[in-house]
Amino acid sequence: MDEFDWSVQEAKGWLDVTVAWDGGRRVVEVYDPVRLAQSVASDVARIGRFTARRLLVVPRVTPENIEAAITAIADESFFAHE
């Protein structure tokens, strides 16, 4: 994605990211805290629940924040638990 695409995603506050490594691939839902709260409230009001399979919350949806968080959770064996 280019700089404009990232600015759009940052403004939206969420992005699905595919993480690939030697052992496989997973899609991770990345949210900022404000957008997550909005999504939770909306889903709970609409359908009575909120679920997220692979949720990652970062301060802002930027490539730097996402990369740092993915590296940290990979180092913590986050993806090995599935």
CYANA upper distance limits for C-alpha pairs under 8 A (distance plus 0.5 A):
  1 MET  CA      5 ASP  CA      6.14
  1 MET  CA      6 TRP  CA      7.00
  2 ASP  CA      6 TRP  CA      6.85
  3 GLU  CA      7 SER  CA      6.72
  4 PHE  CA      8 VAL  CA      6.84
  5 ASP  CA      9 GLN  CA      6.82
  6 TRP  CA     10 GLU  CA      6.50
  6 TRP  CA     62 THR  CA      7.19
  6 TRP  CA     63 PRO  CA      8.05
  7 SER  CA     11 ALA  CA      6.68
  8 VAL  CA     12 LYS  CA      6.74
  9 GLN  CA     13 GLY  CA      6.62
  9 GLN  CA     14 TRP  CA      6.91
  9 GLN  CA     15 LEU  CA      7.08
  9 GLN  CA     61 VAL  CA      7.18
  9 GLN  CA     62 THR  CA      8.38
 10 GLU  CA     14 TRP  CA      7.62
 10 GLU  CA     60 ARG  CA      6.91
 10 GLU  CA     61 VAL  CA      5.18
 10 GLU  CA     62 THR  CA      6.58
 12 LYS  CA     35 ARG  CA      7.99
 13 GLY  CA     31 TYR  CA      6.09
 13 GLY  CA     32 ASP  CA      5.73
 13 GLY  CA     34 VAL  CA      7.99
 13 GLY  CA     35 ARG  CA      5.81
 13 GLY  CA     36 LEU  CA      8.43
 13 GLY  CA     60 ARG  CA      7.49
 13 GLY  CA     61 VAL  CA      6.33
 14 TRP  CA     29 GLU  CA      7.73
 14 TRP  CA     30 VAL  CA      5.87
 14 TRP  CA     31 TYR  CA      4.77
 14 TRP  CA     32 ASP  CA      6.95
 14 TRP  CA     35 ARG  CA      7.40
 14 TRP  CA     36 LEU  CA      8.47
 14 TRP  CA     61 VAL  CA      6.95
 15 LEU  CA     29 GLU  CA      6.59
 15 LEU  CA     30 VAL  CA      5.71
 15 LEU  CA     31 TYR  CA      7.15
 15 LEU  CA     61 VAL  CA      7.97
 16 ASP  CA     27 VAL  CA      6.89
 16 ASP  CA     28 VAL  CA      6.19
 16 ASP  CA     29 GLU  CA      5.16
 16 ASP  CA     30 VAL  CA      6.50
 17 VAL  CA     27 VAL  CA      5.96
 17 VAL  CA     28 VAL  CA      5.72
 17 VAL  CA     29 GLU  CA      6.94
 17 VAL  CA     30 VAL  CA      7.52
 18 THR  CA     25 ARG  CA      7.18
 18 THR  CA     26 ARG  CA      6.09
 18 THR  CA     27 VAL  CA      4.77
 18 THR  CA     28 VAL  CA      6.73
 19 VAL  CA     25 ARG  CA      5.92
 19 VAL  CA     26 ARG  CA      5.79
 19 VAL  CA     27 VAL  CA      6.61
 19 VAL  CA     28 VAL  CA      7.65
 20 ALA  CA     24 GLY  CA      6.35
 20 ALA  CA     25 ARG  CA      4.70
 20 ALA  CA     26 ARG  CA      7.10
 21 TRP  CA     25 ARG  CA      6.78
 26 ARG  CA     79 PHE  CA      8.47
 27 VAL  CA     54 ARG  CA      7.71
 28 VAL  CA     54 ARG  CA      5.52
 28 VAL  CA     55 LEU  CA      6.48
 28 VAL  CA     56 LEU  CA      7.26
 29 GLU  CA     52 ALA  CA      8.10
 29 GLU  CA     54 ARG  CA      6.42
 29 GLU  CA     55 LEU  CA      5.42
 29 GLU  CA     56 LEU  CA      6.51
 30 VAL  CA     55 LEU  CA      6.64
 30 VAL  CA     56 LEU  CA      5.29
 30 VAL  CA     57 VAL  CA      6.21
 30 VAL  CA     58 VAL  CA      7.61
 30 VAL  CA     61 VAL  CA      7.70
 30 VAL  CA     66 ILE  CA      8.16
 31 TYR  CA     35 ARG  CA      6.79
 31 TYR  CA     36 LEU  CA      6.22
 31 TYR  CA     55 LEU  CA      8.16
 31 TYR  CA     56 LEU  CA      6.87
 31 TYR  CA     57 VAL  CA      5.38
 31 TYR  CA     58 VAL  CA      6.79
 31 TYR  CA     60 ARG  CA      8.21
 31 TYR  CA     61 VAL  CA      7.11
 32 ASP  CA     36 LEU  CA      6.61
 32 ASP  CA     57 VAL  CA      5.97
 32 ASP  CA     58 VAL  CA      5.72
 32 ASP  CA     59 PRO  CA      5.93
 32 ASP  CA     60 ARG  CA      5.71
 32 ASP  CA     61 VAL  CA      6.56
 33 PRO  CA     37 ALA  CA      6.70
 33 PRO  CA     57 VAL  CA      6.88
 33 PRO  CA     58 VAL  CA      7.59
 33 PRO  CA     59 PRO  CA      7.15
 34 VAL  CA     38 GLN  CA      6.86
 35 ARG  CA     39 SER  CA      6.59
 36 LEU  CA     40 VAL  CA      6.55
 36 LEU  CA     57 VAL  CA      8.36
 37 ALA  CA     41 ALA  CA      6.62
 38 GLN  CA     42 SER  CA      6.53
 39 SER  CA     43 ASP  CA      6.55
 39 SER  CA     50 PHE  CA      8.49
 40 VAL  CA     44 VAL  CA      6.52
 40 VAL  CA     49 ARG  CA      8.25
 40 VAL  CA     50 PHE  CA      6.08
 41 ALA  CA     45 ALA  CA      6.56
 42 SER  CA     46 ARG  CA      6.50
 43 ASP  CA     47 ILE  CA      6.09
 43 ASP  CA     48 GLY  CA      7.05
 43 ASP  CA     49 ARG  CA      6.44
 43 ASP  CA     50 PHE  CA      6.07
 44 VAL  CA     48 GLY  CA      4.60
 44 VAL  CA     49 ARG  CA      4.89
 44 VAL  CA     50 PHE  CA      6.36
 45 ALA  CA     49 ARG  CA      8.30
 56 LEU  CA     69 ALA  CA      8.45
 58 VAL  CA     65 ASN  CA      6.86
 58 VAL  CA     66 ILE  CA      7.44
 58 VAL  CA     69 ALA  CA      7.82
 59 PRO  CA     65 ASN  CA      7.84
 60 ARG  CA     65 ASN  CA      7.32
 61 VAL  CA     65 ASN  CA      7.14
 61 VAL  CA     66 ILE  CA      7.23
 62 THR  CA     66 ILE  CA      6.63
 63 PRO  CA     67 GLU  CA      6.43
 64 GLU  CA     68 ALA  CA      6.60
 65 ASN  CA     69 ALA  CA      6.57
 66 ILE  CA     70 ILE  CA      6.50
 67 GLU  CA     71 THR  CA      6.57
 68 ALA  CA     72 ALA  CA      6.68
 69 ALA  CA     73 ILE  CA      6.68
 70 ILE  CA     74 ALA  CA      6.44
 71 THR  CA     75 ASP  CA      6.63
 72 ALA  CA     76 GLU  CA      6.87
 73 ILE  CA     77 SER  CA      6.84
 73 ILE  CA     78 PHE  CA      5.71
 73 ILE  CA     79 PHE  CA      8.20
 74 ALA  CA     78 PHE  CA      6.01
 74 ALA  CA     79 PHE  CA      6.88
 77 SER  CA     81 HIS  CA      7.61
